Amino acid sequence: MNRLLLTIAIAAVALTALLANAGAQSDAAAQNAAPADEPSNVATAIFAGGCFWCMEPPFDELDGVLTTTSGYTDGQVANPTYKQVTSGRTG
């Protein structure tokens, strides 16, 4: 439990730093127009954690977080299922 809380705390600090720096984008990145329904200073952060559904609520409660989505990252299978990932063959 302490490890999970530490992971959440570290992720929260990193997310806070990311959001604080979102306004300091380079001129080239700032020139890219955001969709009309999305503010121009929105950034995406990817965090690794334990249980998907245990990790979402702490981030959802942070000011500035628009949405959270659980999933897998950096494998060789697009949109893998839990069963595929736990087989150990998706990378």
Disulfide bonds with the S-S distance in Angstrom:
none
